[in-house]
Amino acid sequence: MRGFWGLMRAYWFSDRWQEAWALAAIIALLTALSSKTGVWFAIASGELVNSIAFFHDAANTTPLTSLLSNAGWLVLLVVIKDVGITGTRTLVSATLHRKWRGWLNGRFNDALLDANHTHFHAQNGAEGSGPDNIDQRVQESVKDMTGGAIGLAMGVLAVATSLFFVGQKLIADSTEVAGLEFLGDYGSAVLALAAVAVYVPFNTWIAMKLGGMLERLSVRMQQAEGSYRGELTTLLRRSFHVAAARGEEVQKAMHGRLYQDIDQTWGRLNRVNAGYSSFELVYNFIGARIVAYGPGLIPFIHNKVDLKGYITGAELVNSLISQCSWFIHVMPAIAALRANSRRVIELAEAIENVQQPADFYRQSGHSDFRYTHQNPVFGLTIQHLELMQRGVDAAPFVTTERLRFRRGEWTFLKGESGSGKTSLIKAINGLWPYGRGTVVFPEGVKTFYAAQEVKLPPVSLKELVCLPDSPDDHSDTKAAAALHRAGLGEFIEYLSEGTRDNHSWDQILSGGQKQKLIVARILLQQPGLLFLDEATAALDPDGKVAFHQAIKDNCPDVIVISVMHEAIPPRSATGEEFYNSVLSIADGVATKKPLVPTLPREITTILANPPARPIARTPMLEDGWARITRMRLRQK
């Protein structure tokens, strides 16, 4: 769907083409009928004016009956056109708008949320940022673009049908015009059409110039509105952190700057809109009162047509001007259509650009990762891995020659803050864009990535437990059992509910409970490869032990690679090690070793949970500190 016309054609040649063309055909038929009734309306207006003009004529034997019948016929035409035809066309066009928007919305959602993680890659544009405000583009821009396109098509069709029916009637009623005798009886028709041909295009050109200004300001307005709304949404997500840091004044100032951009753009847009509105009012008056009545005045003065013919002809010209001026009347809407289509096209292009992520990221740096599979008995293998930042001249910040993780092996990943621990896990999972190397996954093994921050979508508790699977893939019994083993048994009775006391589960569950929910997912999914990226940060020491024990007891062959802030990994309640090896990142190099011999539990407890006050030094502690020092020297 690259380009405006590609975006416009997509729905009409999709699997829903029958629906699209059927609704379009009904709209076309109703538009043609509306144009035809416009001719009848002009004739009826002439008859009514004529019955008024000759009300007291001696030859008019039934003046009141003639007046009332012509007025009644005119009212009937108005009801037929505005209520019957126009009302029905509005309903059908709104239905087409709803169907078209729904189809496009589905396409964009499918494209963004595919297995390629397009939604993730599209926001990492080649120059550092993808299309802004994707939510606004999918929701508002698609809606306004489809509605504007339907309105534009209806307007073009109305112009074409009006030219046909009104032009046909003008030619049929045409008469000779003084000074244009060489045109014969087509003189008045040619004069009327010439007036329309001069007046409408010239003013359309003026409207297009003003429309260009409106388009640019509309795009700027959408960007400003999207940025402000995005910041408000972000505030709601980090509301606690703003309150805890007493950052309301800073946040307020930020909102003020963003809204100032809206206000200034809105002011310029209002000034241009006001100018356009004034231009349109003057244009309508001159068209309806001068241009429409001018061409027929010459034949009327020379007694070539009577009053009824003059009024009928003027109404026909007025109808033709009105229909041909549709572009002028809706130029602001056309400007909005162009602005919305531009934003939708940018999103569509961003989506298509990242269908091959490696090629996409090579435009702005090194990206040469290879992901293959091997027999699961060999576990996970990483070869010649280098992680880099954006830029063709970027140097690796993490390197490793060869790493192998056996089936059932638990590895503790440690390193200083900013050393690249999370980046390494992301790279293994295909979520780090820049670098090179080979990652060989165990074939047929499910992978699970548990991050520190857990955001829960507004769905039922069972859906949350079953993610990323469908809730239909797991029975209620299995989901409830997973919750119980994870320590969330108190919520089992609410398994099918999406809210509790009108609050979503993201609001109800604490940070620790959300991380327990991750345990429930792991127990239900039974992954063979598990990545824990600070996944126990919100749990207390006992909760961390329970987290690991639940996985150890229920996922015996899982490969675990875990990042934690602790200096040493947790052990079971009986003192047994959960982890078999340690992967250290130091000076940009990742090396893997077996876990060092365990220290006495008392010492590891002190290291993992340092006391608030100094501990009195005893001979046993002195001996323990000496052992720790010797062990660290051997590691170095």
Backbone torsions as a table, in degrees:
resi	resn	phi	psi	omega
1	MET	NA	43.0	177.0
2	ARG	-79.0	137.2	176.9
3	GLY	84.1	160.6	-175.4
4	PHE	-62.6	-49.9	-175.7
5	TRP	-71.0	-31.6	174.3
6	GLY	-62.9	-39.4	178.0
7	LEU	-67.4	-38.5	-180.0
8	MET	-69.1	-37.4	-174.6
9	ARG	-77.8	-25.0	-168.3
10	ALA	-51.7	-50.1	-176.1
11	TYR	-66.3	-37.9	-172.8
12	TRP	-73.8	-15.5	177.8
13	PHE	-121.0	25.1	178.4
14	SER	-92.2	-170.5	176.1
15	ASP	-70.2	-6.8	178.1
16	ARG	-104.8	22.2	-173.9
17	TRP	-62.5	-34.4	-179.2
18	GLN	-63.9	-44.3	176.9
19	GLU	-60.9	-45.6	-176.9
20	ALA	-63.7	-49.3	-175.6
21	TRP	-72.2	-31.6	177.8
22	ALA	-64.7	-46.5	178.6
23	LEU	-65.6	-38.1	178.8
24	ALA	-65.1	-37.7	179.3
25	ALA	-65.1	-39.9	177.9
26	ILE	-63.9	-42.4	178.6
27	ILE	-62.7	-41.9	179.6
28	ALA	-62.5	-42.5	179.4
29	LEU	-63.6	-45.1	179.8
30	LEU	-66.8	-33.6	176.9
31	THR	-66.4	-42.3	177.7
32	ALA	-63.2	-41.5	177.7
33	LEU	-63.6	-38.1	178.5
34	SER	-63.3	-41.2	177.8
35	SER	-65.6	-39.2	179.3
36	LYS	-66.0	-41.1	178.5
37	THR	-67.0	-23.3	174.1
38	GLY	-63.0	-37.4	175.8
39	VAL	-66.3	-45.1	179.0
40	TRP	-62.1	-36.6	179.0
41	PHE	-63.4	-41.7	178.6
42	ALA	-63.4	-41.5	178.8
43	ILE	-64.4	-44.1	-179.4
44	ALA	-65.5	-36.1	177.3
45	SER	-63.6	-41.4	176.8
46	GLY	-62.7	-41.2	179.2
47	GLU	-64.7	-40.5	-179.8
48	LEU	-65.9	-45.1	178.9
49	VAL	-63.3	-38.6	179.7
50	ASN	-65.7	-40.1	179.6
51	SER	-67.4	-30.6	175.6
52	ILE	-71.7	-44.3	-177.9
53	ALA	-63.3	-35.1	-176.7
54	PHE	-107.7	25.3	-179.3
55	PHE	-60.1	-39.2	-177.5
56	HIS	-97.8	9.4	178.1
57	ASP	-67.7	135.5	-177.2
58	ALA	-63.1	-28.4	-179.4
59	ALA	-74.9	-14.9	-178.8
60	ASN	-88.3	100.2	-174.6
61	THR	-81.0	-22.8	-179.9
62	THR	-128.9	66.7	-174.9
63	PRO	-64.0	-42.5	-176.7
64	LEU	-69.0	-41.6	178.9
65	THR	-62.6	-43.6	179.5
66	SER	-62.8	-42.4	-179.9
67	LEU	-64.1	-46.8	-177.7
68	LEU	-68.4	-38.0	-179.3
69	SER	-67.5	-39.9	178.1
70	ASN	-68.0	-39.5	177.2
71	ALA	-64.8	-42.2	178.7
72	GLY	-63.1	-40.3	178.7
73	TRP	-64.8	-38.5	179.0
74	LEU	-66.0	-42.8	178.2
75	VAL	-63.4	-41.2	179.3
76	LEU	-61.4	-41.5	178.1
77	LEU	-62.7	-40.5	178.6
78	VAL	-61.9	-44.5	179.7
79	VAL	-63.6	-44.4	-179.4
80	ILE	-62.1	-43.8	-175.9
81	LYS	-74.1	-52.4	-171.8
82	ASP	-80.1	-34.4	-179.1
83	VAL	-91.9	-52.0	-176.3
84	GLY	-72.7	-59.4	-173.5
85	ILE	-78.2	-54.8	-176.9
86	THR	-65.2	-40.9	178.9
87	GLY	-62.3	-44.5	178.7
88	THR	-65.1	-41.1	179.3
89	ARG	-63.7	-37.3	177.7
90	THR	-61.8	-43.1	179.7
91	LEU	-64.6	-45.0	-178.6
92	VAL	-66.2	-42.6	180.0
93	SER	-65.7	-35.8	176.7
94	ALA	-65.8	-36.4	176.7
95	THR	-65.5	-43.5	176.6
96	LEU	-61.7	-40.5	177.9
97	HIS	-60.0	-45.8	-178.8
98	ARG	-63.7	-43.3	-178.6
99	LYS	-67.7	-42.7	-178.3
100	TRP	-65.8	-46.5	178.9
101	ARG	-61.8	-41.9	179.6
102	GLY	-61.1	-39.8	179.4
103	TRP	-66.4	-46.6	179.4
104	LEU	-63.7	-40.7	178.5
105	ASN	-59.7	-42.5	177.9
106	GLY	-63.9	-39.5	179.5
107	ARG	-64.7	-44.2	-179.2
108	PHE	-67.7	-38.0	178.2
109	ASN	-65.5	-42.8	178.2
110	ASP	-63.0	-39.5	-177.8
111	ALA	-70.2	-41.9	-178.6
112	LEU	-70.5	-36.5	-173.3
113	LEU	-106.0	42.9	178.2
114	ASP	-89.2	177.4	-178.4
115	ALA	-69.1	-11.9	179.9
116	ASN	-80.6	-2.7	-175.6
117	HIS	58.4	42.2	-175.7
118	THR	-59.6	-37.3	179.7
119	HIS	-58.9	-32.8	179.3
120	PHE	-75.8	-48.7	-176.9
121	HIS	-68.8	-34.3	-176.2
122	ALA	-65.2	-25.1	-179.7
123	GLN	-88.8	-0.2	179.1
124	ASN	-108.6	39.2	-172.3
125	GLY	-34.3	160.4	-175.7
126	ALA	-59.6	-24.0	179.4
127	GLU	-105.0	13.4	173.7
128	GLY	112.9	-15.9	179.3
129	SER	-151.9	138.1	178.0
130	GLY	-86.0	-164.1	179.3
131	PRO	-62.7	134.6	-178.2
132	ASP	-74.7	153.5	171.6
133	ASN	48.3	60.2	-179.8
134	ILE	-59.6	-36.1	180.0
135	ASP	-60.7	-42.6	179.6
136	GLN	-66.0	-39.2	-179.1
137	ARG	-64.5	-43.9	-178.1
138	VAL	-70.3	-38.8	-175.3
139	GLN	-85.7	-65.5	-171.6
140	GLU	-79.5	-45.2	-175.1
141	SER	-66.4	-41.0	177.8
142	VAL	-64.2	-42.4	179.7
143	LYS	-61.9	-50.3	-177.7
144	ASP	-68.7	-34.2	-179.9
145	MET	-66.2	-46.5	-179.1
146	THR	-66.3	-41.4	177.6
147	GLY	-63.4	-42.6	179.0
148	GLY	-65.1	-38.5	179.9
149	ALA	-65.3	-40.4	178.5
150	ILE	-65.5	-44.1	178.3
151	GLY	-61.8	-40.1	178.4
152	LEU	-63.6	-44.9	179.7
153	ALA	-62.8	-41.6	178.1
154	MET	-62.5	-39.5	179.5
155	GLY	-64.9	-43.7	178.6
156	VAL	-62.2	-42.6	179.1
157	LEU	-64.8	-39.0	178.6
158	ALA	-64.0	-38.9	177.2
159	VAL	-62.6	-45.8	-178.3
160	ALA	-63.1	-46.1	-178.8
161	THR	-69.1	-34.6	178.2
162	SER	-67.1	-42.5	176.6
163	LEU	-57.6	-38.4	-179.3
164	PHE	-70.4	-55.2	-173.9
165	PHE	-72.5	-45.6	-179.0
166	VAL	-68.7	-42.5	177.3
167	GLY	-60.7	-39.2	177.8
168	GLN	-60.1	-43.8	-179.3
169	LYS	-70.5	-39.5	177.9
170	LEU	-61.2	-42.3	179.3
171	ILE	-67.1	-39.8	-179.8
172	ALA	-63.7	-36.1	-178.1
173	ASP	-96.1	6.3	-174.7
174	SER	-67.1	153.0	179.4
175	THR	-142.4	172.1	-178.6
176	GLU	-71.6	145.0	-179.2
177	VAL	-121.5	133.4	-180.0
178	ALA	-60.9	130.3	-177.0
179	GLY	93.5	-16.9	178.2
180	LEU	-122.7	36.5	-176.7
181	GLU	-60.9	-27.3	-178.6
182	PHE	-64.1	-16.7	177.6
183	LEU	-87.1	-7.8	179.7
184	GLY	65.3	-141.3	-178.6
185	ASP	-72.5	-6.8	179.2
186	TYR	-89.2	5.9	-174.9
187	GLY	-57.8	-51.5	-177.0
188	SER	-66.2	-34.9	178.8
189	ALA	-67.3	-44.7	179.4
190	VAL	-63.3	-40.7	-179.8
191	LEU	-63.2	-42.8	179.5
192	ALA	-65.5	-46.0	-179.9
193	LEU	-65.6	-35.0	178.1
194	ALA	-66.0	-40.2	178.7
195	ALA	-61.6	-43.0	178.3
196	VAL	-65.7	-41.4	-176.9
197	ALA	-66.1	-28.5	178.5
198	VAL	-85.7	-45.8	-172.3
199	TYR	-70.2	-47.1	-173.6
200	VAL	-70.2	-50.2	-177.8
201	PRO	-61.5	-39.2	-179.5
202	PHE	-61.3	-46.0	-180.0
203	ASN	-72.4	-27.2	174.7
204	THR	-65.1	-38.1	177.3
205	TRP	-61.3	-43.3	177.0
206	ILE	-61.9	-43.1	-179.3
207	ALA	-63.0	-36.0	179.6
208	MET	-66.3	-37.9	177.4
209	LYS	-63.1	-45.3	177.5
210	LEU	-66.5	-35.7	179.3
211	GLY	-64.0	-35.0	176.7
212	GLY	-61.7	-40.1	177.0
213	MET	-64.7	-41.7	179.5
214	LEU	-63.7	-39.1	-179.8
215	GLU	-62.4	-47.7	-178.6
216	ARG	-63.3	-40.8	179.5
217	LEU	-70.5	-33.0	178.3
218	SER	-65.2	-42.2	177.3
219	VAL	-62.0	-45.6	179.9
220	ARG	-63.2	-37.2	179.9
221	MET	-66.0	-42.5	179.3
222	GLN	-63.8	-40.3	178.8
223	GLN	-64.3	-43.4	180.0
224	ALA	-65.1	-44.0	179.0
225	GLU	-63.8	-41.7	-179.7
226	GLY	-64.4	-40.5	179.4
227	SER	-64.9	-40.7	-179.6
228	TYR	-67.1	-44.7	179.4
229	ARG	-65.1	-39.3	178.9
230	GLY	-61.7	-39.6	179.2
231	GLU	-68.5	-36.3	176.5
232	LEU	-64.4	-40.8	178.1
233	THR	-64.1	-41.8	178.3
234	THR	-63.7	-38.7	178.4
235	LEU	-58.8	-43.5	-179.4
236	LEU	-62.9	-32.3	179.9
237	ARG	-74.0	-32.9	-178.2
238	ARG	-111.2	29.1	-176.0
239	SER	-56.6	-43.8	-178.4
240	PHE	-61.6	-44.0	-177.0
241	HIS	-65.7	-36.8	177.3
242	VAL	-64.9	-43.8	-179.9
243	ALA	-65.4	-44.0	-177.7
244	ALA	-64.5	-35.4	-179.5
245	ALA	-88.5	0.1	-176.1
246	ARG	52.7	46.0	-175.6
247	GLY	-96.2	20.0	-177.6
248	GLU	-60.8	-39.0	-178.2
249	GLU	-65.9	-41.3	178.1
250	VAL	-64.6	-43.6	179.7
251	GLN	-64.1	-40.2	179.7
252	LYS	-62.1	-43.7	179.2
253	ALA	-63.4	-38.6	178.2
254	MET	-63.6	-44.4	177.7
255	HIS	-62.4	-38.2	179.1
256	GLY	-61.9	-41.8	178.7
257	ARG	-65.6	-42.3	-179.7
258	LEU	-65.7	-41.1	-178.8
259	TYR	-72.8	-28.4	176.7
260	GLN	-60.9	-37.3	176.0
261	ASP	-63.0	-41.7	176.8
262	ILE	-62.0	-47.0	-175.3
263	ASP	-63.1	-43.7	-179.4
264	GLN	-66.5	-43.2	178.2
265	THR	-65.5	-40.3	179.1
266	TRP	-62.4	-40.8	178.8
267	GLY	-61.0	-45.8	177.8
268	ARG	-63.7	-40.0	179.3
269	LEU	-64.6	-40.0	178.8
270	ASN	-64.3	-38.7	179.7
271	ARG	-65.4	-42.7	178.4
272	VAL	-67.3	-40.3	178.0
273	ASN	-62.8	-40.4	178.6
274	ALA	-64.0	-43.1	177.4
275	GLY	-62.7	-40.9	179.5
276	TYR	-66.1	-39.9	179.4
277	SER	-62.0	-42.1	178.3
278	SER	-64.2	-43.2	176.9
279	PHE	-58.7	-42.2	-178.1
280	GLU	-67.3	-39.4	179.7
281	LEU	-63.4	-44.5	178.2
282	VAL	-63.8	-42.5	179.8
283	TYR	-60.1	-44.8	-178.9
284	ASN	-63.4	-42.3	-178.6
285	PHE	-64.6	-48.6	-179.5
286	ILE	-63.0	-40.4	-179.9
287	GLY	-65.0	-44.0	-175.4
288	ALA	-78.7	-30.9	-172.8
289	ARG	-106.3	-21.6	-177.1
290	ILE	-115.3	-57.9	-177.2
291	VAL	-64.7	-39.3	-178.5
292	ALA	-68.5	-39.1	-175.8
293	TYR	-93.2	-12.7	-177.8
294	GLY	-68.0	-51.5	-175.5
295	PRO	-59.1	-37.2	-177.9
296	GLY	-81.1	-9.7	-177.3
297	LEU	-68.1	-37.2	-179.2
298	ILE	-63.2	-51.7	176.9
299	PRO	-60.8	-34.4	-179.9
300	PHE	-67.8	-41.4	178.9
301	ILE	-63.1	-39.1	-179.3
302	HIS	-86.5	13.5	173.9
303	ASN	62.6	30.4	177.1
304	LYS	-85.0	-23.4	177.0
305	VAL	-135.2	152.4	176.9
306	ASP	-85.9	-177.7	-177.2
307	LEU	-62.5	-42.0	-179.8
308	LYS	-62.2	-41.9	178.9
309	GLY	-66.3	-37.9	179.6
310	TYR	-65.2	-46.9	179.2
311	ILE	-63.8	-43.0	179.7
312	THR	-61.1	-45.2	179.5
313	GLY	-63.7	-41.1	179.3
314	ALA	-63.8	-40.8	178.8
315	GLU	-66.9	-34.7	176.9
316	LEU	-65.5	-44.0	178.6
317	VAL	-65.0	-40.7	177.8
318	ASN	-61.4	-41.1	177.4
319	SER	-63.7	-41.0	179.9
320	LEU	-66.3	-42.5	177.5
321	ILE	-62.1	-43.1	-179.3
322	SER	-60.3	-44.5	-178.8
323	GLN	-70.3	-43.1	-179.3
324	CYS	-70.8	-19.0	178.9
325	SER	-88.1	9.1	-177.9
326	TRP	-57.0	-37.5	-179.9
327	PHE	-62.8	-36.7	179.6
328	ILE	-69.5	-42.9	-177.6
329	HIS	-65.2	-32.6	-175.0
330	VAL	-109.5	15.2	-179.7
331	MET	-56.6	-40.3	174.5
332	PRO	-59.0	-38.2	178.1
333	ALA	-68.6	-36.0	177.2
334	ILE	-65.4	-40.7	177.2
335	ALA	-60.5	-41.9	177.5
336	ALA	-65.3	-38.6	178.1
337	LEU	-61.2	-46.1	179.8
338	ARG	-63.8	-39.8	178.9
339	ALA	-64.5	-45.1	-179.2
340	ASN	-67.7	-41.3	-179.8
341	SER	-64.7	-35.3	178.2
342	ARG	-61.9	-42.8	-178.8
343	ARG	-70.1	-35.7	177.5
344	VAL	-69.6	-39.6	179.5
345	ILE	-63.8	-41.6	178.2
346	GLU	-59.3	-40.2	178.3
347	LEU	-67.0	-44.0	179.8
348	ALA	-62.1	-40.4	178.7
349	GLU	-66.4	-40.4	178.4
350	ALA	-62.3	-39.8	178.8
351	ILE	-64.7	-45.1	-178.3
352	GLU	-69.2	-32.8	-178.6
353	ASN	-64.7	-27.8	-174.5
354	VAL	-102.7	15.4	177.4
355	GLN	-64.8	-27.3	172.1
356	GLN	-116.2	87.2	-172.5
357	PRO	-54.0	-41.2	-177.6
358	ALA	-61.7	-46.7	178.9
359	ASP	-62.7	-37.0	-179.1
360	PHE	-64.7	-46.7	-177.2
361	TYR	-74.5	-22.1	177.4
362	ARG	-65.9	-16.7	177.8
363	GLN	-68.6	-21.3	-174.9
364	SER	-130.4	13.3	179.7
365	GLY	170.1	-170.6	178.4
366	HIS	-87.4	128.9	177.8
367	SER	-148.4	97.8	-176.9
368	ASP	-141.2	56.9	176.4
369	PHE	-87.7	143.5	174.8
370	ARG	-122.3	132.4	-179.6
371	TYR	-121.7	117.1	-179.5
372	THR	-129.9	-174.8	-177.7
373	HIS	-134.2	155.8	178.0
374	GLN	-143.3	173.6	178.9
375	ASN	-57.2	132.8	-175.0
376	PRO	-60.2	-18.7	179.9
377	VAL	-66.7	-20.2	-179.6
378	PHE	-90.7	-2.4	176.3
379	GLY	69.7	-144.4	-178.0
380	LEU	-107.4	133.9	-179.6
381	THR	-127.1	136.0	176.6
382	ILE	-123.6	129.0	-175.3
383	GLN	-126.8	130.2	172.1
384	HIS	48.4	53.5	-176.7
385	LEU	-89.7	132.9	175.2
386	GLU	-133.8	128.5	178.5
387	LEU	-109.2	136.2	-177.1
388	MET	-133.2	168.4	171.8
389	GLN	-95.3	179.4	176.9
390	ARG	-63.2	145.2	177.0
391	GLY	121.0	135.9	-177.2
392	VAL	-70.2	-20.2	179.9
393	ASP	-101.5	10.8	-176.3
394	ALA	-68.3	138.7	177.1
395	ALA	-95.4	151.4	179.6
396	PRO	-63.0	139.5	174.5
397	PHE	-106.6	-11.7	171.3
398	VAL	-141.2	130.7	176.4
399	THR	-134.0	154.3	173.4
400	THR	-159.4	144.2	-177.4
401	GLU	-82.0	-59.5	-177.6
402	ARG	-152.6	128.1	176.7
403	LEU	-127.9	139.1	176.9
404	ARG	-132.5	133.9	179.9
405	PHE	-120.1	112.6	-176.3
406	ARG	-72.9	159.1	176.1
407	ARG	-61.8	128.9	-178.8
408	GLY	84.7	1.0	-177.5
409	GLU	-85.5	137.2	176.5
410	TRP	-109.3	125.7	-176.8
411	THR	-121.3	131.0	179.6
412	PHE	-97.2	117.6	-177.7
413	LEU	-96.6	119.8	-177.8
414	LYS	-133.3	161.5	-179.0
415	GLY	166.0	164.6	179.8
416	GLU	-64.9	159.7	177.8
417	SER	-60.2	130.3	-179.3
418	GLY	85.6	5.9	-178.1
419	SER	-77.3	-16.2	177.4
420	GLY	112.0	20.5	-178.2
421	LYS	-63.5	-52.5	-179.5
422	THR	-65.7	-36.4	178.5
423	SER	-61.5	-37.4	179.2
424	LEU	-64.8	-45.1	178.4
425	ILE	-63.1	-41.2	177.8
426	LYS	-61.5	-42.8	-179.2
427	ALA	-62.2	-41.9	178.6
428	ILE	-60.5	-34.9	-178.4
429	ASN	-90.5	7.9	178.3
430	GLY	75.7	21.3	-177.6
431	LEU	-112.0	9.0	172.5
432	TRP	-113.0	124.8	-168.0
433	PRO	-79.8	-30.2	-167.1
434	TYR	-115.7	132.0	179.1
435	GLY	143.3	-163.6	179.2
436	ARG	-153.5	165.2	179.0
437	GLY	137.5	174.9	-177.5
438	THR	-122.4	133.0	176.0
439	VAL	-120.7	121.3	-178.0
440	VAL	-111.7	110.9	-178.4
441	PHE	-86.7	151.9	170.0
442	PRO	-68.0	126.7	-173.4
443	GLU	-66.8	138.5	176.9
444	GLY	74.7	10.4	-177.6
445	VAL	-101.1	133.5	179.1
446	LYS	-79.1	138.6	-179.8
447	THR	-107.0	141.9	179.7
448	PHE	-135.5	128.0	-179.3
449	TYR	-114.8	116.7	178.9
450	ALA	-110.7	114.3	-179.0
451	ALA	-93.5	169.1	-178.6
452	GLN	-67.7	-48.0	-177.3
453	GLU	-88.6	125.0	-177.9
454	VAL	-110.6	115.6	175.7
455	LYS	-108.7	124.9	-175.0
456	LEU	-104.7	125.8	176.7
457	PRO	-70.4	158.6	-177.0
458	PRO	-79.0	71.6	178.3
459	VAL	-128.0	-179.1	-177.8
460	SER	-69.4	160.7	-179.1
461	LEU	-62.5	-36.0	179.2
462	LYS	-65.5	-40.7	177.5
463	GLU	-62.0	-36.7	178.6
464	LEU	-66.8	-37.8	179.5
465	VAL	-69.8	-36.3	-173.8
466	CYS	-83.9	-12.7	-179.2
467	LEU	-53.8	138.7	5.1
468	PRO	-88.2	6.1	178.5
469	ASP	-78.0	167.8	173.8
470	SER	-78.3	147.8	178.2
471	PRO	-61.6	-20.7	178.2
472	ASP	-73.9	-15.1	-178.9
473	ASP	-78.3	-12.8	-177.1
474	HIS	-135.1	139.8	179.6
475	SER	-73.6	160.1	176.9
476	ASP	-60.8	-34.4	-178.7
477	THR	-63.9	-45.0	179.9
478	LYS	-66.3	-40.2	179.1
479	ALA	-64.4	-42.1	179.3
480	ALA	-65.6	-38.9	179.1
481	ALA	-64.8	-38.8	178.8
482	ALA	-64.8	-41.6	177.3
483	LEU	-61.6	-42.4	-178.5
484	HIS	-63.7	-46.6	-178.1
485	ARG	-67.0	-25.5	179.8
486	ALA	-84.0	-5.6	179.5
487	GLY	91.3	20.3	178.3
488	LEU	-118.6	32.7	-177.4
489	GLY	-61.3	-24.4	-179.0
490	GLU	-65.0	-16.6	-176.9
491	PHE	-101.9	3.8	-175.0
492	ILE	-59.9	-37.2	-177.6
493	GLU	-67.1	-14.4	179.4
494	TYR	-103.6	21.5	-171.7
495	LEU	-56.4	-38.9	-174.6
496	SER	-91.9	1.1	-174.4
497	GLU	-96.6	141.9	179.1
498	GLY	-89.5	-18.7	179.1
499	THR	-139.9	166.9	174.7
500	ARG	-143.5	119.6	-175.2
501	ASP	56.6	39.7	177.7
502	ASN	64.8	22.5	175.9
503	HIS	-120.9	141.4	178.0
504	SER	-73.5	164.1	-179.4
505	TRP	-65.8	-26.2	177.1
506	ASP	-65.5	-29.4	178.0
507	GLN	-86.2	-30.2	-174.9
508	ILE	-78.0	-46.9	-173.4
509	LEU	-78.8	137.5	175.9
510	SER	-75.6	173.8	178.5
511	GLY	-59.0	-43.4	178.5
512	GLY	-65.3	-40.1	179.3
513	GLN	-66.7	-34.8	176.4
514	LYS	-63.7	-37.6	178.6
515	GLN	-72.7	-28.8	171.6
516	LYS	-67.8	-33.5	176.3
517	LEU	-62.5	-34.0	176.1
518	ILE	-63.3	-39.5	176.6
519	VAL	-60.3	-43.9	179.1
520	ALA	-59.1	-41.4	177.9
521	ARG	-62.5	-43.3	-178.9
522	ILE	-62.5	-44.3	-179.7
523	LEU	-64.2	-34.2	-179.8
524	LEU	-77.2	-38.9	-176.2
525	GLN	-78.1	-30.4	-177.0
526	GLN	53.8	59.1	-179.8
527	PRO	-71.0	156.8	174.8
528	GLY	-97.7	-12.4	-179.1
529	LEU	-138.8	117.0	-172.3
530	LEU	-124.2	127.8	177.1
531	PHE	-113.2	123.1	-179.8
532	LEU	-114.0	105.9	-177.9
533	ASP	-104.6	89.9	-175.7
534	GLU	56.4	35.9	-173.6
535	ALA	-74.8	-6.2	179.0
536	THR	-118.8	16.5	-173.2
537	ALA	-62.1	-29.6	-176.5
538	ALA	-91.9	4.6	-177.7
539	LEU	-101.6	150.2	174.6
540	ASP	-78.4	171.9	-176.6
541	PRO	-53.4	-44.1	179.0
542	ASP	-65.3	-37.5	178.8
543	GLY	-65.4	-36.0	178.0
544	LYS	-66.8	-40.0	177.5
545	VAL	-63.7	-44.6	179.5
546	ALA	-63.4	-38.8	177.7
547	PHE	-56.4	-52.4	-178.4
548	HIS	-67.9	-38.4	-176.9
549	GLN	-65.7	-38.9	180.0
550	ALA	-62.4	-39.7	178.8
551	ILE	-70.9	-41.7	-179.0
552	LYS	-60.9	-40.0	-176.0
553	ASP	-76.9	-28.5	-171.2
554	ASN	-111.0	-11.5	179.6
555	CYS	-129.6	74.1	-169.6
556	PRO	-65.9	-31.3	-175.2
557	ASP	-104.1	12.2	-175.9
558	VAL	-73.9	140.0	171.2
559	ILE	-89.2	124.4	-177.6
560	VAL	-117.1	128.3	171.5
561	ILE	-123.1	117.3	-168.1
562	SER	-127.5	136.2	173.1
563	VAL	-107.6	128.1	176.1
564	MET	-141.2	158.3	178.5
565	HIS	-77.3	-21.2	-175.3
566	GLU	-61.9	148.9	177.5
567	ALA	-68.4	-34.0	178.1
568	ILE	-131.8	150.2	-178.4
569	PRO	-72.8	156.4	178.6
570	PRO	-69.4	157.9	175.5
571	ARG	-119.8	165.6	-179.5
572	SER	-69.3	170.0	-179.5
573	ALA	-62.9	-23.8	179.6
574	THR	-91.4	1.7	177.5
575	GLY	93.5	1.0	-180.0
576	GLU	-79.3	147.8	179.5
577	GLU	-76.9	136.2	170.6
578	PHE	-80.5	-35.7	-172.0
579	TYR	-99.1	144.8	-179.2
580	ASN	-101.4	-25.2	-174.6
581	SER	-146.2	166.1	178.7
582	VAL	-129.3	132.1	177.1
583	LEU	-108.4	112.4	-174.9
584	SER	-107.0	139.7	173.1
585	ILE	-113.8	114.9	-179.5
586	ALA	-140.9	131.5	-179.4
587	ASP	55.2	34.6	176.2
588	GLY	80.2	6.3	-178.9
589	VAL	-119.2	130.7	178.5
590	ALA	-99.4	123.9	179.4
591	THR	-129.3	145.6	-176.4
592	LYS	-118.8	132.7	180.0
593	LYS	-138.2	158.5	171.9
594	PRO	-62.5	151.2	178.9
595	LEU	-62.7	136.6	-177.5
596	VAL	-64.5	157.0	177.5
597	PRO	-52.3	140.9	-174.1
598	THR	-70.3	147.3	174.8
599	LEU	-88.8	166.3	174.0
600	PRO	-55.8	144.2	-175.1
601	ARG	-58.9	-34.8	-179.3
602	GLU	-61.8	-40.7	-178.2
603	ILE	-69.4	-44.1	-179.3
604	THR	-64.3	-33.2	177.9
605	THR	-65.2	-41.6	178.9
606	ILE	-64.5	-41.5	-179.5
607	LEU	-65.7	-39.5	-178.3
608	ALA	-75.0	-29.7	-177.5
609	ASN	-133.8	76.2	-177.3
610	PRO	-60.5	140.7	-178.0
611	PRO	-72.1	156.7	179.6
612	ALA	-71.2	-32.6	-179.9
613	ARG	-113.8	153.4	179.6
614	PRO	-59.7	144.7	179.1
615	ILE	-95.8	137.2	178.1
616	ALA	-61.0	134.6	-177.2
617	ARG	-79.0	127.0	178.6
618	THR	-121.4	163.8	178.3
619	PRO	-56.4	-40.1	-178.8
620	MET	-64.3	-42.3	179.7
621	LEU	-67.9	-38.9	178.2
622	GLU	-58.1	-42.8	179.0
623	ASP	-65.1	-39.1	179.3
624	GLY	-64.6	-44.4	179.6
625	TRP	-63.5	-37.1	178.6
626	ALA	-63.3	-42.0	178.7
627	ARG	-63.6	-41.0	179.5
628	ILE	-62.8	-42.8	-178.8
629	THR	-62.6	-44.4	179.4
630	ARG	-63.2	-38.2	-178.5
631	MET	-66.3	-41.8	179.6
632	ARG	-66.6	-36.7	177.5
633	LEU	-64.0	-39.4	178.4
634	ARG	-65.3	-37.8	178.9
635	GLN	-62.1	-41.0	-179.5
636	LYS	-67.8	NA	NA
